[in-house]
Amino acid sequence: MSFLRSVYRPLRAINDRIVKLAMGLGIAIVGFMVLALTASALTRYTTGTGYDAYIEMPPVLVPWLVFPLLGPLLRRQEHITVDVLPIFLSERGVKILRLMLNLITIAASIVFMVAGVEAVELFMGLGQMLELEFEFPIWYMYLAFPVGFLILISFAVELALAELINWNRPESQPGEAEPATGSNA
């Protein structure tokens, strides 16, 4: 158990920093999206001319908004769930279910991360450019996929370790490795 704690604590500290970075990136992207669309509307209204970059950049940035936030949202349990099984399971059964879900999340995230790396390599090799008012490589957009799934792996490992560390602790008694939920993360 001490080995698990020695892995869990630094991972938790790293993930705490990742939460701040991912949330900051998300806030910046949403702010940019709102400003770009507002600037587009104002420019078109005042001059009669619009610029493609103002309108097309927000959708291009959506992957960088969504994928890096997968892990932090998983940790905070701010994702869509259908809680049917926990109603019928014992306390031990719920712990097993949560552990299994985290392990499945890790496995699926590895598959998607590898696919994302392959997609980035493909688009790098093709040299395709995204053409707005300016050009930049299209693989920049696809890089959000492997980055986001790598972050998700880190958070799913953290949650799985927390489950293992608190395995014999009753649900009513919070443990040392309790995953943060809500706005306290």
MARFI-848625 format. One record per residue: x, y, z of N, C-alpha, C in turn; residue number from 1. Coordinates in steps of 0.001 Angstrom, whole numbers, m for minus. Example, Ala and Ser with C-alpha at 12.3 -4.5 7.8 and 13.67 -1.06 7.14 Angstrom:
BEGIN
<<13190,m5690,7800>,<12300,m4500,7800>,<13200,m3300,7800>,1>
<<12850,m2250,7080>,<13670,m1060,7140>,<12900,30,7870>,2>
***
This chain:
BEGIN
<<822,m1195,0>,<0,0,0>,<868,1262,0>,1>
<<2032,1184,664>,<2899,2366,694>,<3446,2673,m703>,2>
<<3661,1607,m1516>,<4107,1832,m2891>,<3042,2595,m3672>,3>
<<1780,2180,m3517>,<691,2862,m4213>,<598,4322,m3794>,4>
<<761,4583,m2493>,<722,5972,m2010>,<1891,6775,m2560>,5>
<<3064,6137,m2663>,<4240,6858,m3168>,<4092,7193,m4662>,6>
<<3303,6423,m5381>,<3007,6743,m6780>,<1859,7740,m6856>,7>
<<869,7561,m5988>,<m341,8380,m6027>,<m49,9849,m5721>,8>
<<712,10118,m4678>,<913,11517,m4246>,<1552,12403,m5322>,9>
<<2676,11983,m5939>,<3223,12851,m6990>,<2307,12942,m8222>,10>
<<1636,11839,m8551>,<705,11865,m9670>,<m420,12855,m9394>,11>
<<m921,12853,m8195>,<m1984,13783,m7800>,<m1490,15233,m7909>,12>
<<m256,15478,m7469>,<309,16834,m7544>,<474,17272,m9002>,13>
<<949,16370,m9845>,<1085,16688,m11277>,<m282,16970,m11874>,14>
<<m1259,16123,m11555>,<m2605,16308,m12104>,<m3256,17589,m11600>,15>
<<m2936,18001,m10375>,<m3459,19276,m9880>,<m2987,20426,m10771>,16>
<<m1728,20360,m11193>,<m1199,21401,m12087>,<m1827,21299,m13480>,17>
<<m2033,20063,m13937>,<m2666,19874,m15245>,<m4076,20451,m15244>,18>
<<m4802,20285,m14127>,<m6157,20860,m14027>,<m6094,22361,m14248>,19>
<<m5148,23023,m13587>,<m5044,24481,m13720>,<m4697,24876,m15152>,20>
<<m3771,24134,m15771>,<m3409,24442,m17154>,<m4568,24191,m18117>,21>
<<m5232,23054,m17974>,<m6334,22714,m18874>,<m7495,23686,m18709>,22>
<<m7818,24024,m17475>,<m8905,24986,m17248>,<m8530,26363,m17781>,23>
<<m7285,26769,m17574>,<m6826,28052,m18110>,<m6880,28077,m19634>,24>
<<m6443,26972,m20255>,<m6511,26873,m21714>,<m7962,26928,m22175>,25>
<<m8845,26209,m21497>,<m10261,26219,m21853>,<m10869,27606,m21740>,26>
<<m10551,28297,m20663>,<m11068,29657,m20473>,<m10554,30589,m21567>,27>
<<m9261,30462,m21884>,<m8674,31314,m22922>,<m9317,31037,m24279>,28>
<<m9557,29768,m24584>,<m10157,29428,m25880>,<m11585,29936,m25970>,29>
<<m12358,29745,m24913>,<m13744,30245,m24936>,<m13748,31769,m25062>,30>
<<m12866,32432,m24332>,<m12760,33884,m24437>,<m12397,34325,m25850>,31>
<<m11427,33614,m26444>,<m11032,33934,m27822>,<m12182,33711,m28790>,32>
<<m12920,32609,m28587>,<m14057,32323,m29473>,<m15091,33441,m29422>,33>
<<m15420,33869,m28227>,<m16420,34931,m28063>,<m15905,36232,m28682>,34>
<<m14648,36565,m28408>,<m14092,37801,m28964>,<m13995,37739,m30487>,35>
<<m13594,36582,m31030>,<m13471,36458,m32485>,<m14818,36615,m33167>,36>
<<m15838,35965,m32632>,<m17159,36074,m33249>,<m17740,37478,m33075>,37>
<<m17478,38098,m31932>,<m17926,39481,m31716>,<m17209,40424,m32673>,38>
<<m15888,40241,m32815>,<m15119,41084,m33740>,<m15595,40885,m35170>,39>
<<m15922,39648,m35528>,<m16425,39369,m36873>,<m17740,40104,m37123>,40>
<<m18636,40022,m36154>,<m19936,40692,m36309>,<m19759,42208,m36382>,41>
<<m18916,42765,m35529>,<m18697,44218,m35536>,<m18028,44676,m36832>,42>
<<m17040,43911,m37283>,<m16346,44263,m38522>,<m17296,44214,m39713>,43>
<<m18070,43161,m39771>,<m19019,43014,m40884>,<m20082,44123,m40817>,44>
<<m20520,44490,m39611>,<m21554,45523,m39459>,<m21014,46904,m39830>,45>
<<m19793,47214,m39349>,<m19268,48567,m39566>,<m18657,48770,m40941>,46>
<<m17992,47741,m41487>,<m17306,47917,m42767>,<m17988,47203,m43924>,47>
<<m18856,46254,m43605>,<m19489,45476,m44657>,<m18613,44336,m45151>,48>
<<m17425,44221,m44599>,<m16492,43171,m45008>,<m16219,42268,m43821>,49>
<<m16202,40983,m44063>,<m15898,40037,m43001>,<m14597,39316,m43279>,50>
<<m14027,38771,m42259>,<m12785,38015,m42393>,<m13054,36569,m41998>,51>
<<m12611,35646,m42841>,<m12850,34226,m42601>,<m12231,33736,m41300>,52>
<<m11086,34248,m40964>,<m10383,33762,m39777>,<m11220,33958,m38521>,53>
<<m11935,35058,m38427>,<m12761,35309,m37246>,<m13860,34264,m37088>,54>
<<m14403,33833,m38194>,<m15514,32887,m38150>,<m15022,31445,m38076>,55>
<<m13924,31135,m38763>,<m13467,29751,m38849>,<m12539,29315,m37721>,56>
<<m11917,30236,m37025>,<m11001,29840,m35947>,<m11716,29186,m34756>,57>
<<m12860,29673,m34303>,<m13488,29008,m33156>,<m13740,27513,m33353>,58>
<<m14307,27063,m34483>,<m14476,25613,m34638>,<m13148,24846,m34694>,59>
<<m12128,25477,m35228>,<m10815,24828,m35297>,<m10243,24624,m33897>,60>
<<m10580,25491,m32971>,<m10050,25406,m31606>,<m10845,24477,m30689>,61>
<<m12004,24009,m31138>,<m12841,23151,m30292>,<m12106,21909,m29792>,62>
<<m11308,21207,m30620>,<m10586,20051,m30058>,<m9670,20427,m28896>,63>
<<m9055,21615,m28964>,<m8186,22053,m27861>,<m8990,22493,m26642>,64>
<<m10260,22749,m26829>,<m11140,23045,m25702>,<m11613,21751,m25052>,65>
<<m11994,20770,m25852>,<m12633,19555,m25349>,<m11643,18537,m24796>,66>
<<m10676,18120,m25587>,<m9864,16962,m25224>,<m8960,17166,m24014>,67>
<<m8296,18307,m23833>,<m7505,18455,m22602>,<m8343,18486,m21323>,68>
<<m9639,18743,m21438>,<m10501,18783,m20257>,<m11098,17426,m19881>,69>
<<m10875,16385,m20676>,<m11451,15073,m20362>,<m11010,14574,m18985>,70>
<<m9729,14644,m18690>,<m9216,14164,m17406>,<m9723,14960,m16215>,71>
<<m9583,16292,m16247>,<m10109,17065,m15121>,<m11608,16852,m14886>,72>
<<m12381,16717,m15953>,<m13820,16482,m15779>,<m14093,15093,m15214>,73>
<<m13270,14116,m15582>,<m13417,12777,m15011>,<m13133,12813,m13516>,74>
<<m12075,13487,m13125>,<m11723,13559,m11703>,<m12825,14238,m10903>,75>
<<m13361,15306,m11432>,<m14390,16064,m10711>,<m15774,15455,m10854>,76>
<<m15871,14365,m11567>,<m17126,13658,m11814>,<m18163,14584,m12460>,77>
<<m17689,15436,m13346>,<m18565,16349,m14074>,<m18712,15861,m15511>,78>
<<m19117,14618,m15632>,<m19327,14004,m16930>,<m20687,13326,m16904>,79>
<<m21143,12922,m18038>,<m22457,12288,m18130>,<m22356,10869,m17592>,80>
<<m23245,10517,m16686>,<m23277,9153,m16153>,<m24716,8659,m16121>,81>
<<m24837,7363,m16187>,<m26127,6717,m15980>,<m25907,5778,m14788>,82>
<<m26367,6192,m13636>,<m26098,5458,m12401>,<m27204,4457,m12110>,83>
<<m27228,3385,m12876>,<m28209,2321,m12660>,<m27621,1240,m11770>,84>
<<m26439,758,m12118>,<m25833,m347,m11369>,<m25538,m21,m9901>,85>
<<m25001,1153,m9570>,<m24680,1407,m8164>,<m25866,1272,m7208>,86>
<<m27070,1458,m7713>,<m28259,1327,m6865>,<m28423,m114,m6395>,87>
<<m28053,m1047,m7246>,<m28259,m2466,m6954>,<m27038,m3154,m6348>,88>
<<m25905,m2456,m6307>,<m24669,m3078,m5835>,<m24389,m2753,m4380>,89>
<<m23638,m3626,m3738>,<m23175,m3366,m2374>,<m22062,m2323,m2430>,90>
<<m21612,m1901,m1275>,<m20528,m923,m1205>,<m19279,m1469,m1895>,91>
<<m18962,m2716,m1651>,<m17811,m3367,m2280>,<m18028,m3460,m3796>,92>
<<m19233,m3763,m4221>,<m19551,m3848,m5640>,<m19377,m2511,m6352>,93>
<<m19754,m1433,m5677>,<m19582,m91,m6250>,<m18102,219,m6412>,94>
<<m17288,m178,m5419>,<m15843,46,m5513>,<m15248,m741,m6675>,95>
<<m15679,m1984,m6830>,<m15203,m2806,m7944>,<m15616,m2178,m9272>,96>
<<m16862,m1711,m9359>,<m17363,m1076,m10574>,<m16532,162,m10920>,97>
<<m16280,1025,m9935>,<m15486,2234,m10190>,<m14071,1885,m10636>,98>
<<m13472,889,m9992>,<m12125,473,m10380>,<m12130,m63,m11815>,99>
<<m13105,m897,m12132>,<m13193,m1452,m13487>,<m13415,m352,m14524>,100>
<<m14246,620,m14220>,<m14483,1721,m15156>,<m13216,2529,m15389>,101>
<<m12442,2751,m14327>,<m11182,3476,m14499>,<m10187,2670,m15323>,102>
<<m10139,1358,m15115>,<m9240,517,m15905>,<m9665,478,m17378>,103>
<<m10967,421,m17623>,<m11468,465,m19002>,<m11150,1823,m19633>,104>
<<m11283,2885,m18855>,<m10957,4225,m19351>,<m9484,4309,m19735>,105>
<<m8620,3723,m18916>,<m7186,3725,m19230>,<m6937,2981,m20543>,106>
<<m7502,1788,m20665>,<m7284,979,m21873>,<m7812,1691,m23122>,107>
<<m9029,2216,m23050>,<m9617,2906,m24206>,<m8823,4170,m24546>,108>
<<m8356,4874,m23527>,<m7588,6106,m23761>,<m6256,5810,m24430>,109>
<<m5651,4686,m24075>,<m4395,4307,m24735>,<m4644,4064,m26223>,110>
<<m5735,3366,m26529>,<m6069,3102,m27938>,<m6287,4419,m28687>,111>
<<m7068,5324,m28105>,<m7350,6594,m28768>,<m6120,7486,m28840>,112>
<<m5244,7435,m27827>,<m4026,8232,m27864>,<m3119,7754,m29004>,113>
<<m2973,6437,m29139>,<m2155,5890,m30227>,<m2743,6287,m31578>,114>
<<m4062,6186,m31718>,<m4709,6602,m32971>,<m4486,8089,m33232>,115>
<<m4526,8894,m32180>,<m4285,10327,m32325>,<m2861,10625,m32763>,116>
<<m1895,9888,m32198>,<m501,10068,m32610>,<m335,9692,m34079>,117>
<<m971,8599,m34488>,<m902,8184,m35890>,<m1537,9225,m36812>,118>
<<m2641,9814,m36385>,<m3292,10855,m37199>,<m2391,12081,m37323>,119>
<<m1766,12477,m36222>,<m861,13629,m36260>,<313,13337,m37194>,120>
<<889,12127,m37082>,<1998,11761,m37969>,<1557,11774,m39436>,121>
<<353,11287,m39703>,<m164,11280,m41065>,<m281,12696,m41611>,122>
<<m896,13582,m40837>,<m1086,14946,m41323>,<227,15715,m41383>,123>
<<1165,15373,m40528>,<2499,15990,m40639>,<3151,15549,m41949>,124>
<<3032,14249,m42235>,<3625,13714,m43457>,<2974,14263,m44714>,125>
<<1675,14469,m44671>,<972,15002,m45840>,<1267,16481,m46050>,126>
<<1611,17163,m44970>,<1921,18583,m45077>,<717,19457,m45361>,127>
<<m477,18965,m45037>,<m1681,19752,m45309>,<m1719,20998,m44431>,128>
<<m2204,22050,m45016>,<m2310,23328,m44316>,<m3782,23720,m44202>,129>
<<m4121,24339,m43099>,<m5449,24892,m42911>,<m5379,26333,m43396>,130>
<<m6191,26670,m44352>,<m6106,27984,m44973>,<m7273,28848,m44528>,131>
<<m6957,29808,m43705>,<m7930,30825,m43313>,<m7408,32127,m43929>,132>
<<m7345,33178,m43169>,<m6682,34395,m43640>,<m5173,34183,m43608>,133>
<<m4763,33189,m42862>,<m3355,32806,m42770>,<m3321,31277,m42799>,134>
<<m2158,30709,m42999>,<m2030,29261,m43079>,<m1296,28724,m41854>,135>
<<m1734,27560,m41397>,<m953,26821,m40416>,<m1234,25340,m40602>,136>
<<m288,24498,m40185>,<m442,23056,m40426>,<m1674,22493,m39722>,137>
<<m2389,21634,m40428>,<m3623,21059,m39900>,<m3350,20120,m38728>,138>
<<m2139,19583,m38648>,<m1841,18656,m37566>,<m1846,19347,m36212>,139>
<<m1694,20682,m36175>,<m1798,21401,m34898>,<m3157,21128,m34253>,140>
<<m4188,21098,m35083>,<m5541,20858,m34588>,<m5660,19421,m34063>,141>
<<m5101,18459,m34799>,<m5215,17053,m34413>,<m4325,16675,m33237>,142>
<<m3374,17496,m32901>,<m2495,17224,m31758>,<m3276,17224,m30445>,143>
<<m4428,17868,m30423>,<m5257,17890,m29217>,<m5734,16494,m28826>,144>
<<m5897,15588,m29783>,<m6393,14248,m29488>,<m5410,13450,m28629>,145>
<<m4163,13229,m29065>,<m3265,12460,m28198>,<m2943,13171,m26892>,146>
<<m2839,14488,m26928>,<m2575,15234,m25690>,<m3727,15042,m24709>,147>
<<m4947,15187,m25179>,<m6117,15032,m24315>,<m6246,13632,m23747>,148>
<<m5995,12617,m24563>,<m6112,11247,m24062>,<m4958,10880,m23131>,149>
<<m3782,11467,m23340>,<m2690,11257,m22386>,<m3061,11852,m21023>,150>
<<m3657,13020,m21041>,<m4129,13634,m19796>,<m5202,12756,m19149>,151>
<<m6119,12234,m19946>,<m7165,11363,m19418>,<m6575,10107,m18793>,152>
<<m5553,9520,m19411>,<m4878,8350,m18832>,<m4328,8689,m17459>,153>
<<m3680,9829,m17353>,<m3094,10238,m16073>,<m4154,10352,m14976>,154>
<<m5290,10934,m15306>,<m6344,11094,m14308>,<m7034,9773,m13986>,155>
<<m7206,8908,m14977>,<m7823,7602,m14721>,<m6906,6741,m13862>,156>
<<m5598,6831,m14070>,<m4650,6108,m13215>,<m4736,6641,m11789>,157>
<<m4809,7958,m11653>,<m4950,8554,m10318>,<m6203,8034,m9611>,158>
<<m7324,8015,m10316>,<m8575,7559,m9707>,<m8531,6065,m9380>,159>
<<m7895,5265,m10236>,<m7758,3833,m9960>,<m6878,3613,m8732>,160>
<<m5789,4372,m8625>,<m4930,4265,m7441>,<m5683,4676,m6179>,161>
<<m6492,5722,m6273>,<m7278,6163,m5120>,<m8235,5059,m4678>,162>
<<m8854,4385,m5645>,<m9752,3267,m5305>,<m8986,2154,m4597>,163>
<<m7809,1818,m5100>,<m7021,742,m4488>,<m6530,1119,m3096>,164>
<<m6094,2351,m2924>,<m5601,2804,m1618>,<m6722,2777,m584>,165>
<<m7922,3138,m1000>,<m9065,3201,m76>,<m9928,1942,m141>,166>
<<m9386,854,m633>,<m10146,m376,m868>,<m10868,m884,380>,167>
<<m10200,m907,1514>,<m10793,m1461,2738>,<m11419,m398,3635>,168>
<<m11472,819,3170>,<m12048,1908,3955>,<m13533,2022,3634>,169>
<<m14378,2132,4652>,<m15819,2287,4380>,<m16100,3587,3618>,170>
<<m17158,3565,2798>,<m17522,4737,2002>,<m17788,5972,2856>,171>
<<m18348,5777,4037>,<m18705,6917,4887>,<m17477,7589,5478>,172>
<<m16330,6911,5455>,<m15105,7466,6019>,<m14197,7899,4872>,173>
<<m14000,9233,4677>,<m13155,9678,3571>,<m11714,9235,3787>,174>
<<m11092,8827,2719>,<m9724,8329,2797>,<m8706,9372,2419>,175>
<<m7460,8980,2551>,<m6359,9869,2216>,<m6346,10179,721>,176>
<<m6687,9191,m73>,<m6610,9321,m1522>,<m7992,9493,m2140>,177>
<<m8829,10291,m1519>,<m10175,10529,m2050>,<m10085,11383,m3297>,178>
<<m10696,10957,m4379>,<m10728,11803,m5564>,<m11551,13056,m5281>,179>
<<m11025,14190,m5747>,<m11719,15450,m5537>,<m12925,15519,m6456>,180>
<<m14025,16026,m5956>,<m15227,16196,m6767>,<m15714,17626,m6631>,181>
<<m16567,18002,m7534>,<m17166,19334,m7479>,<m16142,20418,m7760>,182>
<<m16323,21574,m7148>,<m15479,22723,m7440>,<m14222,22763,m6577>,183>
<<m13992,21755,m5768>,<m12821,21762,m4893>,<m11583,21185,m5544>,184>
<<m11699,20682,m6771>,<m10550,20025,m7412>,<m9506,21013,m7839>,185>
***
